[in-house]
C-alpha cells in the first residue's frame, strides 16, 4: 500500500510543516550535490552515532540527524508521509506547539533507538553502536501517532498493488495501525539480526507522539458548520 493523500483538510495553513519539508529537502541536496564522498562524510558527521551520545559527545547530532537522509528514496518516503499527515497535526496543535512536538518526537525516537541497541546481543550491540542513524522518520512517526489519536476515522487515499493497481480509501486507524504493527514486528527481529533500518526509532517516535497528545489532552479543531439558509413558502 502506498499513501497518496488524506481526505481530511486542515483549517489552517500548515506553515511549519511546509518549512520542515523544505528544510529537509534543502539539507539533503546541499550535501548530495557535492559528491558521494562528501555526502557519506556528512552522514557520519551529522548522523547520530549511539556510542558517541552514550559517551556524552556530539549530542547535537540528536537534532541534526533529523534533517539528514541516506538517499533520494529515503527522503521522498519521509517527506510524503510528513506532507500527508503533518498538516492536520499542526492544525490541532498550532504552529509553535507543533514545532516543539516534532522536535520532541525526534528526540524520543533517538533515545528509544539507542536503548534498543543496549538490549541486543553483545556482538550485534558493539556493531550497532558505531552505525550512524539519519532521517526524519522518528519525528514523523510521532506525527503518525498523533494523527491516529486525533483523526482515527480520517480516510487515507491509498494506492494498492495486487493483481491490478487501484486506489482505495483506508481509515487512518487501520492504515497507521497496520504500519505500527509492522514496525513492532520488524523491531523485535532487529534485536537479534542486523536490519539496516532503525525500527525502534519509529516505534519510539510513535509512542512519544501518543504520550504528548494524551498528556496535553489535545483535541482536533472543531470543523466549521455551514448553515445554508432556506425558506418555507407560506401559502
C-alpha positions in Angstrom: 0.0 0.0 0.0 1.2 3.5 -0.9 -0.4 6.6 0.6 -1.3 9.4 -1.8 -3.2 11.9 0.3 -5.8 12.1 3.1 -9.3 13.4 2.7 -9.1 15.4 5.9 -8.4 19.0 5.0 -6.8 21.3 7.7 -8.5 24.6 8.7 -5.2 26.5 8.9 -2.3 26.7 6.5 0.4 24.3 7.8 3.3 26.8 7.6 5.6 24.9 10.0 5.0 21.6 8.2 6.0 23.2 4.8 9.1 24.7 6.4 10.1 21.3 7.8 9.7 19.7 4.4 11.6 22.4 2.5 14.4 22.3 5.2 14.8 18.6 4.8 15.0 18.8 1.0 17.5 21.7 1.1 19.7 20.0 3.6 19.7 16.7 1.6 20.6 18.3 -1.7 23.2 20.6 -0.2 25.2 17.5 0.7 24.1 15.2 -2.0 25.1 17.5 -4.9 28.7 17.8 -3.6 29.5 14.3 -4.4 29.3 10.8 -2.9 32.3 11.1 -0.7 31.3 14.4 0.8 27.7 13.1 1.2 28.9 10.0 3.1 31.2 12.0 5.3 28.3 14.3 6.2 26.1 11.4 7.2 28.8 10.2 9.6 29.4 13.8 10.9 25.7 14.8 11.4 24.1 11.4 11.9 23.5 10.1 15.4 26.1 7.5 16.4 24.9 5.9 19.6 28.4 5.3 21.0 29.1 9.0 21.0 25.8 10.0 22.5 26.2 7.5 25.3 29.6 9.0 26.0 28.1 12.5 26.2 29.8 13.5 22.9 28.3 15.0 19.7 24.9 15.5 21.4 24.0 18.0 18.6 23.5 15.0 16.3 20.3 14.2 18.1 18.9 17.2 16.3 21.0 17.3 13.1 20.3 13.6 12.3 16.6 14.5 11.9 17.4 16.6 8.8 19.7 14.1 7.2 18.7 11.3 4.8 20.5 8.3 3.3 19.2 8.7 -0.2 16.6 10.0 -2.5 14.0 7.3 -1.8 14.6 7.7 1.9 13.9 11.5 1.6 10.9 11.0 -0.7 9.2 8.5 1.6 9.6 10.6 4.7 8.5 13.8 3.1 5.5 12.2 1.6 4.3 10.9 5.0 5.1 14.3 6.6 3.1 16.1 3.8 0.1 13.8 4.2 -0.2 13.6 8.0 1.7 16.7 9.3 -0.7 19.4 8.2 -3.6 18.1 10.3 -1.5 17.6 13.4 -0.2 21.1 13.1 -3.8 22.2 12.7 -4.7 20.6 16.1 -1.6 21.8 17.9 -0.9 25.2 16.5 2.3 26.3 14.8 4.7 26.7 17.7 3.5 23.7 19.6 3.7 21.6 16.5 7.3 22.5 16.0 8.1 21.6 19.7 6.2 18.4 19.3 8.1 17.5 16.1 11.5 18.0 17.8 10.5 16.2 20.9 9.2 13.3 18.8 12.6 13.1 17.1 14.4 13.2 20.4 12.2 10.5 21.9 12.8 8.3 18.8 16.6 8.6 19.0 16.6 7.7 22.7 14.5 4.6 22.2 16.7 3.7 19.3 19.8 3.8 21.5 18.1 1.9 24.3 17.1 -0.8 21.9 20.7 -1.3 20.9 21.7 -1.9 24.5 19.2 -4.8 24.5 20.9 -6.6 21.6 23.4 -9.5 21.9 26.9 -8.2 22.7 28.4 -8.7 19.2 25.4 -7.0 17.5 25.3 -4.3 20.1 29.0 -3.4 19.6 28.5 -3.3 15.8 25.2 -1.2 16.0 26.6 1.4 18.5 29.0 2.6 15.8 26.5 2.9 12.9 25.2 6.4 12.2 21.4 6.8 12.0 19.8 9.5 10.0 16.3 10.5 8.9 13.2 12.4 9.9 11.3 9.2 10.3 11.4 9.2 14.1 9.8 12.6 14.3 7.4 11.7 11.5 6.4 8.6 13.5 5.4 10.9 16.3 3.2 12.7 13.8 1.6 9.4 12.8 0.9 8.5 16.4 -0.7 11.9 17.0 -2.7 11.6 13.7 -4.1 8.2 14.6 -5.4 9.5 18.0 -6.8 12.8 16.7 -8.3 11.6 13.4 -8.8 7.8 13.6 -11.5 7.7 11.0 -10.0 10.1 8.5 -9.7 8.5 5.1 -6.3 7.9 3.5 -6.4 7.6 -0.3 -4.1 4.7 -0.9 -2.6 3.1 -4.0 -2.9 -0.7 -3.8 -0.9 -3.1 -5.9 -2.4 -6.6 -6.2 -3.5 -8.3 -9.4 -4.2 -4.8 -10.6 -3.5 -1.3 -9.4 -6.3 0.6 -7.7 -6.9 3.5 -5.4 -9.0 2.9 -2.2 -9.8 4.9 0.9 -8.5 3.4 4.1 -9.4 4.6 7.7 -6.4 6.2 9.4 -6.6 3.8 12.4 -6.3 0.8 10.0 -3.5 2.2 7.8 -1.4 3.6 10.7 -2.2 0.7 13.0 -1.0 -1.8 10.4 2.1 0.3 9.9 2.9 0.3 13.6 2.3 -3.5 13.9 4.8 -4.0 11.0 7.4 -1.7 12.8 6.9 -3.6 16.0 7.3 -7.0 14.4 10.5 -5.9 12.5 11.8 -4.1 15.6 11.6 -7.4 17.6 13.5 -9.1 14.8 16.1 -6.3 14.7 17.0 -7.0 18.3 18.6 -10.2 17.0 19.5 -9.5 13.4 21.2 -6.5 11.7 18.4 -4.8 9.7 19.8 -1.5 8.4 16.7 0.3 9.5 16.1 1.9 12.9 12.7 0.3 13.5 12.9 1.2 17.2 13.3 4.8 16.3 9.9 4.6 14.5 8.4 2.8 17.5 9.8 5.3 19.9 8.7 8.3 17.9 5.2 6.8 17.6 4.9 6.3 21.3 6.3 9.7 22.1 3.6 11.3 19.8 0.8 9.4 21.6 2.1 10.4 25.0 2.4 14.0 24.0 -1.2 14.1 22.7 -2.6 12.3 25.7 -0.6 14.3 28.3 -1.8 17.7 27.0 -5.3 16.5 26.2 -5.1 17.7 22.6 -8.3 17.7 20.6 -8.7 18.3 16.9 -10.0 21.7 15.9 -13.8 21.7 15.5 -14.9 21.8 11.9 -16.9 24.9 10.9 -20.6 24.1 10.3 -22.0 25.8 7.2 -25.6 26.8 7.6 -27.5 27.0 4.3 -30.5 29.4 4.5 -33.7 28.2 3.1 -37.2 29.5 3.0 -40.5 27.7 3.5 -43.2 29.4 1.5 -46.3 30.3 3.4 -49.5 29.7 1.5 
